[in-house]
Amino acid sequence: MFRGISRLSLFAGSVCLLAASTVFPLHAADETIQIKSRLITHFKVGSDETRFGNFEFVGGLELSSSSASLGAMSAIRLSDDRRNFLGVMDTGFWYAGRFERGANGALTGVADFSISPILDANGESSNQKWRVDAEGLAVRGDEVLVSFERNNRVDVYPAKAPGSSTPLGSLPLQMPVGELRGNQGLEALMVAPDASPLKGDAVVVSERSLNAAGDIYAAILTGPMKGVFFVKRHAPYDITDGDFLPNGDLLLLERRFSIAGGIGMRIRRIDGSRLGPGNLVDGPVLLEADFGDQIDNMEGLDVSTDDAGQIFVTLVSDDNHSILQRNLVLEFRYLSDGE
């Protein structure tokens, strides 16, 4: 994240999941937040264009609420049916809910939106940013993995009820913790699909923790190929999230921000066969956007597939609890090069 955020109140309760990536929202009434949704029908401001490189914009939402608890969304994962979602806020909370969709599958609203504090190994929640700065999320079978920066770690929670549980443990980071830079540490977290040589293994990429050559620290955390690799950095962009395509290639979400240049985002594709210890990976930019488009501080990316085999990319923004920023959910259909 590039700005500070305000303190949130703590809410009791739990996030409920089924294994195999099937996410369900919370049900405790005292945790539910009423969400208002404004439809975003065009990605480029003032244009009816829908095709952007390898992506077709299919719709989006701007979320708002009378509750101060909405905001700081850093990562999101959708259920297999693409209706329910689970995410983390970088203020130390889980969030969960259900997407409402129209006949064509486009987003129309959000229901059953609830939050719950992320508990540490002592069963405690915290409003101390350095302890609870959750940035990445991945679901692996009956486990939910969460990456934290500042106090860099990847904790493992039971998928059955992560919101009411303490971590089952932490994954070895494989990389020197001293190389992870405070507020630019562990960021993107994903699990490789069946088509990948890393099938089922967890992969993490830092935001902007750089080696001597200026490349970004990343690591395969589990499996026979575990170890450190690097992602080529192209300034002024930094990594904010990522997820695997079904074929094993990796999509990385990146962000830039400056007073002079404003905010921008882009999505880069990495050849999944190049992921391995000691390797330096890079890839083409598939989508790039700025304030001429419907973006904000884009922090989360999820890849999902519908019953027809179509691939979708869902993005969420972190509003940093600022009245100058927005909570956005954007969806694109991912197109093959020949479409």
C-alpha positions as CSV (number, residue, x, y, z in Angstrom):
1,M,0.0,0.0,0.0
2,F,1.2,3.6,-0.6
3,R,-0.8,5.4,2.1
4,G,-1.6,5.0,5.8
5,I,-5.0,3.9,6.9
6,S,-7.3,4.7,9.9
7,R,-7.9,2.4,12.8
8,L,-10.8,0.0,12.5
9,S,-13.1,-1.4,15.2
10,L,-12.8,-5.1,15.9
11,F,-15.7,-7.5,15.1
12,A,-16.2,-10.9,16.6
13,G,-17.1,-14.0,14.6
14,S,-15.8,-16.3,11.8
15,V,-15.4,-16.7,8.1
16,C,-16.8,-20.0,6.8
17,L,-15.4,-21.9,3.9
18,L,-15.6,-25.3,2.4
19,A,-12.4,-27.0,1.0
20,A,-11.6,-27.1,-2.6
21,S,-11.8,-23.3,-3.0
22,T,-15.6,-23.1,-2.3
23,V,-16.0,-19.8,-0.3
24,F,-19.1,-19.0,1.8
25,P,-19.9,-15.6,3.4
26,L,-20.3,-15.0,7.1
27,H,-23.7,-15.5,8.8
28,A,-23.4,-13.8,12.2
29,A,-25.7,-10.8,12.1
30,D,-23.5,-8.5,14.1
31,E,-20.7,-8.8,11.5
32,T,-22.8,-8.0,8.4
33,I,-22.1,-4.7,6.7
34,Q,-24.7,-3.2,4.4
35,I,-23.1,-2.4,1.0
36,K,-24.3,0.0,-1.7
37,S,-23.1,-0.8,-5.2
38,R,-22.8,1.6,-8.1
39,L,-22.5,-0.1,-11.5
40,I,-19.4,0.6,-13.6
41,T,-20.5,-0.1,-17.2
42,H,-17.4,1.3,-19.0
43,F,-13.8,0.8,-18.1
44,K,-12.4,3.7,-20.1
45,V,-13.9,7.0,-19.1
46,G,-16.1,8.5,-21.8
47,S,-15.7,5.5,-24.1
48,D,-17.9,2.5,-25.1
49,E,-14.7,0.4,-25.8
50,T,-14.8,-3.0,-24.2
51,R,-11.6,-4.7,-25.6
52,F,-8.3,-3.9,-23.9
53,G,-5.5,-6.1,-25.3
54,N,-6.1,-9.6,-24.0
55,F,-9.0,-8.4,-21.8
56,E,-12.7,-7.7,-22.4
57,F,-14.3,-5.6,-19.7
58,V,-17.5,-7.2,-18.5
59,G,-18.5,-4.8,-15.7
60,G,-17.7,-3.6,-12.2
61,L,-18.9,-2.1,-9.0
62,E,-18.0,0.9,-6.8
63,L,-18.8,-0.2,-3.2
64,S,-19.7,2.1,-0.4
65,S,-21.2,1.7,3.1
66,S,-22.2,3.8,6.1
67,S,-19.9,1.5,8.1
68,A,-16.4,2.6,8.5
69,S,-15.2,-1.0,8.4
70,L,-15.5,-1.2,4.6
71,G,-12.1,-0.7,2.9
72,A,-8.5,-1.7,2.8
73,M,-9.2,-4.7,0.6
74,S,-5.9,-6.2,-0.3
75,A,-6.7,-9.6,-1.9
76,I,-9.7,-11.6,-3.0
77,R,-10.4,-15.2,-4.0
78,L,-13.7,-16.4,-5.7
79,S,-15.5,-19.7,-5.1
80,D,-15.6,-22.3,-7.9
81,D,-19.1,-21.0,-9.0
82,R,-17.8,-17.4,-9.0
83,R,-20.6,-16.3,-6.7
84,N,-18.9,-16.2,-3.3
85,F,-15.7,-14.6,-2.2
86,L,-13.2,-14.4,0.6
87,G,-10.5,-11.7,1.0
88,V,-8.2,-10.0,3.5
89,M,-7.9,-6.4,4.5
90,D,-4.5,-5.0,5.2
91,T,-5.9,-3.7,8.5
92,G,-6.0,-7.3,9.8
93,F,-9.4,-8.5,8.8
94,W,-11.0,-11.3,6.7
95,Y,-13.9,-10.2,4.6
96,A,-16.4,-12.4,2.8
97,G,-19.6,-12.1,0.8
98,R,-21.6,-13.0,-2.2
99,F,-21.6,-11.4,-5.7
100,E,-25.0,-10.8,-7.3
101,R,-24.9,-11.2,-11.1
102,G,-27.2,-10.5,-14.0
103,A,-28.4,-13.0,-16.6
104,N,-25.1,-12.4,-18.6
105,G,-23.0,-13.0,-15.5
106,A,-22.0,-9.4,-15.1
107,L,-21.7,-8.0,-11.5
108,T,-24.8,-6.2,-10.2
109,G,-24.2,-6.0,-6.5
110,V,-22.8,-7.5,-3.3
111,A,-24.7,-9.3,-0.5
112,D,-23.9,-10.8,2.9
113,F,-20.8,-8.8,3.2
114,S,-19.1,-9.5,6.6
115,I,-15.8,-9.1,8.3
116,S,-13.9,-10.8,11.1
117,P,-10.5,-10.1,12.7
118,I,-7.5,-12.3,11.6
119,L,-6.2,-14.0,14.7
120,D,-2.5,-14.6,15.4
121,A,-0.9,-17.6,17.0
122,N,-1.9,-16.4,20.4
123,G,-5.6,-16.1,19.4
124,E,-5.3,-12.4,19.4
125,S,-6.3,-9.7,16.9
126,S,-4.6,-6.3,16.7
127,N,-4.9,-2.8,15.4
128,Q,-1.1,-2.5,15.2
129,K,-0.4,-2.2,11.5
130,W,3.0,-3.9,11.6
131,R,1.4,-7.1,13.1
132,V,-1.6,-7.5,10.8
133,D,-0.6,-6.1,7.4
134,A,-2.3,-8.9,5.4
135,E,-1.6,-8.5,1.7
136,G,-2.0,-11.9,-0.1
137,L,-4.4,-14.8,0.0
138,A,-4.5,-18.3,-1.5
139,V,-6.7,-21.3,-1.0
140,R,-5.0,-24.7,-1.1
141,G,-7.3,-27.6,-0.5
142,D,-8.5,-27.4,3.1
143,E,-6.0,-24.6,3.9
144,V,-6.1,-20.8,3.5
145,L,-2.7,-19.1,3.2
146,V,-2.2,-15.5,4.0
147,S,0.9,-13.4,3.4
148,F,1.8,-10.5,5.6
149,E,4.3,-7.7,5.1
150,R,6.2,-5.7,7.7
151,N,6.2,-8.7,10.0
152,N,6.8,-10.9,7.0
153,R,5.3,-14.3,7.1
154,V,2.9,-16.7,5.4
155,D,0.4,-18.2,7.9
156,V,-1.7,-21.2,7.3
157,Y,-5.4,-21.3,8.5
158,P,-8.0,-24.1,8.2
159,A,-10.3,-23.4,5.3
160,K,-13.3,-24.7,7.2
161,A,-13.4,-21.6,9.5
162,P,-10.3,-19.3,9.2
163,G,-12.0,-16.4,10.9
164,S,-12.4,-18.2,14.2
165,S,-9.1,-20.0,14.1
166,T,-5.5,-19.4,15.0
167,P,-2.8,-20.3,12.4
168,L,-2.0,-23.9,12.0
169,G,1.6,-22.8,11.3
170,S,3.7,-20.8,8.9
171,L,5.4,-21.7,5.6
172,P,9.2,-21.3,5.5
173,L,9.8,-18.2,3.3
174,Q,12.9,-19.7,1.6
175,M,14.3,-16.1,1.1
176,P,16.4,-14.2,3.6
177,V,13.9,-12.2,5.8
178,G,16.5,-9.4,6.1
179,E,16.1,-8.8,2.4
180,L,12.3,-8.0,2.8
181,R,11.8,-4.3,3.1
182,G,9.3,-3.2,5.7
183,N,6.3,-1.9,3.8
184,Q,7.5,-3.4,0.5
185,G,7.7,-7.0,1.7
186,L,5.5,-10.1,0.9
187,E,2.6,-9.1,-1.3
188,A,1.3,-11.6,-3.9
189,L,0.5,-15.1,-2.9
190,M,-0.9,-17.9,-5.2
191,V,-1.1,-21.6,-5.6
192,A,-0.1,-23.3,-8.9
193,P,-2.8,-25.1,-10.8
194,D,-2.7,-28.7,-12.0
195,A,-1.2,-27.7,-15.4
196,S,1.8,-26.2,-13.8
197,P,5.1,-28.0,-13.1
198,L,4.6,-26.5,-9.6
199,K,1.1,-28.2,-9.2
200,G,-0.3,-27.3,-5.8
201,D,2.8,-25.4,-4.6
202,A,2.6,-22.0,-3.0
203,V,4.4,-19.0,-4.7
204,V,5.0,-15.6,-3.2
205,V,6.3,-12.3,-4.7
206,S,7.3,-9.3,-2.8
207,E,6.1,-5.8,-3.5
208,R,9.5,-4.1,-3.9
209,S,12.2,-6.0,-2.0
210,L,15.1,-5.9,-4.5
211,N,18.4,-7.7,-4.9
212,A,21.6,-5.9,-5.9
213,A,20.6,-6.0,-9.5
214,G,17.3,-4.2,-8.8
215,D,15.1,-7.3,-9.3
216,I,12.2,-8.3,-7.1
217,Y,12.5,-11.1,-4.6
218,A,10.1,-14.0,-5.0
219,A,10.0,-17.6,-3.9
220,I,8.4,-21.0,-4.4
221,L,7.6,-21.9,-0.8
222,T,6.7,-25.6,-1.1
223,G,7.5,-28.7,-3.2
224,P,10.6,-30.1,-4.8
225,M,11.4,-26.8,-6.7
226,K,11.2,-24.6,-3.6
227,G,13.6,-21.7,-3.5
228,V,14.2,-18.1,-4.4
229,F,13.7,-16.6,-7.9
230,F,13.4,-13.0,-9.1
231,V,11.0,-10.9,-11.1
232,K,12.3,-8.2,-13.4
233,R,11.2,-4.8,-12.1
234,H,10.2,-2.1,-14.5
235,A,10.1,1.1,-12.5
236,P,7.9,2.8,-11.4
237,Y,5.7,-0.2,-11.1
238,D,5.5,-2.4,-8.0
239,I,3.8,-5.8,-7.4
240,T,0.5,-5.8,-5.6
241,D,-1.0,-9.3,-6.4
242,G,-1.1,-12.2,-8.8
243,D,-2.7,-15.5,-9.7
244,F,-2.1,-18.3,-12.1
245,L,-4.0,-18.9,-15.3
246,P,-5.3,-22.4,-15.8
247,N,-2.4,-23.2,-18.2
248,G,0.2,-22.4,-15.5
249,D,1.3,-19.0,-16.6
250,L,1.2,-16.3,-14.0
251,L,-0.6,-12.9,-14.1
252,L,1.0,-10.2,-11.9
253,L,-0.9,-7.1,-10.9
254,E,1.3,-4.0,-10.6
255,R,0.8,-0.4,-9.5
256,R,2.5,2.9,-9.8
257,F,1.9,6.1,-7.9
258,S,3.5,9.5,-7.7
259,I,2.3,13.1,-7.1
260,A,3.3,14.1,-10.6
261,G,2.1,11.1,-12.5
262,G,-0.9,10.0,-10.4
263,I,-1.9,6.4,-10.2
264,G,-1.6,3.6,-12.7
265,M,-2.0,-0.2,-12.9
266,R,-0.9,-2.9,-15.3
267,I,-1.1,-6.7,-15.6
268,R,2.0,-8.6,-16.8
269,R,2.0,-12.3,-17.8
270,I,4.9,-14.5,-16.8
271,D,5.7,-17.8,-18.5
272,G,5.0,-20.4,-15.8
273,S,7.6,-22.8,-17.2
274,R,10.3,-20.3,-16.2
275,L,9.4,-20.3,-12.5
276,G,12.3,-22.0,-10.6
277,P,15.1,-21.4,-8.1
278,G,17.6,-18.9,-9.2
279,N,15.7,-17.8,-12.3
280,L,14.9,-14.2,-13.4
281,V,11.5,-14.0,-15.0
282,D,9.8,-11.3,-17.0
283,G,6.9,-11.1,-19.5
284,P,4.7,-8.9,-21.6
285,V,2.3,-6.3,-20.3
286,L,-1.2,-7.3,-21.3
287,L,-3.2,-4.4,-19.8
288,E,-2.2,-0.9,-18.7
289,A,-4.5,1.8,-17.3
290,D,-4.5,5.1,-15.5
291,F,-6.9,7.7,-14.2
292,G,-8.4,7.9,-17.7
293,D,-9.8,4.5,-16.8
294,Q,-12.0,3.3,-13.9
295,I,-9.1,2.4,-11.5
296,D,-7.9,3.3,-8.1
297,N,-5.3,1.7,-5.8
298,M,-5.6,-1.7,-7.4
299,E,-4.4,-4.3,-4.9
300,G,-6.1,-7.7,-5.5
301,L,-6.3,-10.0,-8.5
302,D,-8.1,-13.4,-8.9
303,V,-8.4,-15.7,-11.8
304,S,-11.6,-17.8,-12.1
305,T,-13.3,-20.0,-14.7
306,D,-17.0,-20.4,-15.5
307,D,-18.8,-23.6,-16.5
308,A,-18.2,-22.8,-20.2
309,G,-14.4,-22.7,-19.6
310,Q,-14.2,-18.9,-20.0
311,I,-11.5,-17.3,-17.9
312,F,-12.2,-14.2,-15.9
313,V,-9.9,-11.8,-13.9
314,T,-11.4,-10.0,-11.0
315,L,-9.6,-6.9,-9.5
316,V,-10.3,-5.1,-6.2
317,S,-8.9,-1.8,-4.9
318,D,-7.7,-0.7,-1.5
319,D,-9.2,2.7,-0.6
320,N,-6.9,3.1,2.4
321,H,-10.0,4.4,4.2
322,S,-9.6,7.7,2.4
323,I,-12.5,9.8,1.2
324,L,-10.4,10.5,-1.9
325,Q,-10.3,6.9,-2.9
326,R,-12.8,4.2,-3.9
327,N,-13.5,0.5,-3.3
328,L,-13.7,-1.0,-6.7
329,V,-14.4,-4.5,-8.1
330,L,-13.6,-4.9,-11.8
331,E,-14.1,-7.9,-13.9
332,F,-12.6,-8.8,-17.3
333,R,-12.9,-11.8,-19.5
334,Y,-9.4,-13.1,-20.4
335,L,-9.0,-13.7,-24.1
336,S,-6.5,-15.9,-25.9
337,D,-4.2,-14.2,-28.4
338,G,-6.3,-15.4,-31.3
339,E,-9.7,-14.0,-30.1
